[in-house]
Amino acid sequence: MLHTARRRWLTGAAAVAVGAIVLTACASQRDDGGGDDQASDVDTTFVFGASGDPASLDPAFASDGETFRVARQMFEGLVGTVPGTADPAPLLAKSWDQPDDTTYVFTLEEGVKFHDGTDFNAEAVCYNFDRQNAFTGVAASQSMAYYWGVIMRGFGDESIYGGCTADSETQATITLKQPFAGFIPALSLPSFSIQSPTALEEYGADEVGGTEEAPVQSEYGQSHPTGTGPFVFDSSSPGEQVVLKANPDYWGEQGVVEEVIFRVIGDTTARRQALEAGSIDGYDLVAPADLQALEDAGFNLVNRDPFNVLYLGMNQAAPGLGDVKVRQAIAQAIDKDALITQVLPEGTVAATQFMPDAVIGWNEGVTEYPYDPEAAKALLAEAGYTEANPLTITFNYPVNISRPYMPNPEQIFTNLQSQLEAVGIVLNPVTNEWVEYLDLIQGGTDHGIHLLGWTGDYNDPDNFVGTFFGLPTNEWGFDNPELFQALTDARGLATEEEQESAYQAINEQIMEFLPGVPLAHPVPTLAFDARVTSYPASPVQDEVYNMVELSE
């Protein structure tokens, strides 16, 4: 069976992700107990340092990494990912067929139970899809059911969801109103997890309140999450921790971890100190400056394959940036290799376009702008900017934040500043804290060039270039109907073969237009105590802790 094979692959993929190394450093003792008093001395509690609370325990209302991280332990969807990749793979659906461009027939795993003991079946699948499409009010806002709204293009009659039928206990058919080649990959998002209809109804899952700016979760979303995954909900203390226990009736392979604690530690330095002190087993988004010291101290570093892009955005509504020669000059003033070598994590590769090469439509022959300071100066002169009349632009960047695509924005800014000033560009640096920064870049027009990026949610090109350039936005400040239409047409293509050629052409179109400079695909790093001997690293963070391996 396909799914059984997938469970076996996870263990092997995890070993590869960690480097299949044998560790000899002594494991530190954590302060939470949870040891196995029976046949082994292995402490079966796994403590992960989370950067924040999950926004909701209802994955239908999940859209951020910390919420996804917790949801993936308790919930499963029809589709998962091939271990170590972003490619779709069977999960609760052991197979599927597509008889036409808009119809998907899923054959489901048998004998699977939800955590409340009720049956997983085709009716449960349809209940979950129908439920999300019926969201209204606050539930249907971007701050709540973000991914249904984006992927299904809305709710109710406005969405592309055509319905779901339970053909039998083990077969469900989902129809769309128009072709969408990214549908199967999108189903790997935790937002499309299958939840217990009984629990959803019993605990009023749809009874959300508040406003879009300040939503209030339902009783279900706060304390009664009920899925089919390898861990069940135990308790939550906002601002402190979330505790999960191993599911004794899990239908798949259960590992050695019997308890998971997500301990909330907002500061990156504090997470590193917690690991060093032995109070957590691991954490994510390790600062590049900390890597060597952690490795020298015997901690286990795990890299994810980068499924992201760091870019220098250009707001064409700002003076000078509407001229393509200026944008080309900025691109040729940047030495990406020096940037990577000097301030980005080891293993980072230069970006040639606004998506990594694992995504459909990546174009090997796309137009590039090699580092050439003299060519940059000549382009600026052609655009009317000289030493006597230099180009002066605002350079916006965030502070006190670390993202997978941008681990150290202050250092990235400093590096690029020296390169741009070397060709005669005068910069006006402006900094903001993260939330205010996003509001400024995405919500207003008073900005110039800026640092930002994206980590892909699933393997589909629309999740990258469609997100960036599908519509006019304040971030980029341009109106390019030809590009907008090409992206609209491409997202509705029925097959990957059609997508491949369409998005290759779109990537070339983008790089000729040059709305920004794709800089790099940084490698995100996790750090673990030496007792964590295997971790199932995933480029899209599809990391389920029944596959974590622990030693004494």
C-alpha positions, 0 to 999 in steps of 0.5 A: 500500500502506498501509505505504508511505504510512505511511513517507512520512508519517513524514517530513512528520510529523517536519517538523511536529513540529520546526516545519518551521523552517530553522535557521541556527545553527552545528552543534557538532562531536561527539567520536565521529567517524562522519562520511561520507567520501563525497559529503557532509560530514554526520556520519551518527552520531546520539548521543542522551543516554539517562537510563539503560541499557535493562533488556533488549535483548529487547522481550518483557521491556521496560516502561520508556521507555529500553528502548522507545527502543532497542527501537524502532530494532531491532524492529517489531510488527504494528501501529505508530502514525500519525506524531505521534499515539497512534493505531494504524497498519499496520506489519509487518501491512499490514492486518487484519480482525476477523470477530468480536469475538475474531478478528483476521486480519492480512495481512503485508508480503511480502519482509521479512527479520530481521537474521539473514537469515531470513524474516518470515512468519506462522509467525514471528508465531505463534511470538512470540505463543505464546512470550510466553504460555508464559512461566513463573517469573521470565520471567512476573513483573511485572519481566520480561514486564509488558505481556503479563501486564497486557494478556493478563491473565496467562499460559498458560490464565489469559490471554485469548490464545486462540492463533495460526494461520499460514494462509499465509506472509502471513496470521496469525490471532490469537484471544482468549478474550474481547473486548478493544477495546484489543487493536490499539492495545496491539500498538503497544507494543514488547513485542509486537515480532516477533523472529527465532524462529531467533535466539530459539532459538539464543541461549536467549532464554527462559533468564532467571534470578535472581529477580523482584526481581533478574532475569538476562537471557538471552544473547539479551537481553544481546547478540543482539537480532534484529528487522526494524527499520532498525537492527541491534545492534552493541555494548553497554557497560552504564552507558556506551552502546549502539551500533546500525548501519543495517540495509543490507537494511531493507525500508522507507525508510532515512534518513541516519543510519548509526549510533546511539549511546545514551550513558547520562547519568543526571543531567538537568543533565549531559545538558544540559551534554553537549549544550552541549559537543557530545558528544551530539546531543540528549536528552529530558525537558528541565527547564523552567528550561533551555528558554529558555537552550537556545533562546537558545543556538541549540539546537532544541527539540521538543515532544511532544504531551502524552499524559499526566496529572499529578495530586494523589492522595488516600489516603482511608485517611488522616484526613480524606481519606475525606470527599468534602467535604474532597476537593472542598475541596482541588480548589477550593483549587487554581488549575490555571492559576496552577500551569501558568503559574508552574511547568509548560512552555509549552503545558501544558493543565489537566486536567479528568479522568484522561486526555487528550482524545485518548483514547476516552471523554474526557468534554467535560461531566465535573463540574469543580471551578473554583478558588474559595478561599471555596467551599473554606473553606466545604466544609472548615467543613461537614466540621468543619474551621475555623481553630481546628480545621484539617485537617492532612494529609501532602503527599508528593512526590518529589525529584531526579527528572524525569518527562514528566508531572512535570518539576519536582516540588519546584516543583509542590509549592511552588506547591500548598502555597501554594494549599492553605495559603491556605484553612487546610489545614495541611500536613506535607511529606514527601519521598523519592527516586524509588524509595523514593517509589513504594514508599511510595505504591504499597506502603504506607498511610502517606501523605496527598495526593501528586504522581504521574502517568502517560504513556500507553503506547498509545491505550486508556482502560483504560491510563489510568483502568483502571490507576488505579482498576480495583482497590483499591490502597494509593495511593488507599486506597478500596474502590468496587465500583461503579467497579471493576465499571464498569471491568472491564465496559468493558475487555471491550467489543468496539468503540470505539463501546461504549467511548466511551459507557462510559468517558464515564460512568466519567470522570463517575463518577470525578470525582463520587467525586473520588479525586484532582485531575487537574492538567495535561497537561504538554508533554515537551520534547526538545533537539537540536543545530542540525544535527538539522533534523527529529525524528519526535516522538511522544506515545507516543515511537514515534520511529524514527531512520531518520526523523531528518534531519541537516545539516552 
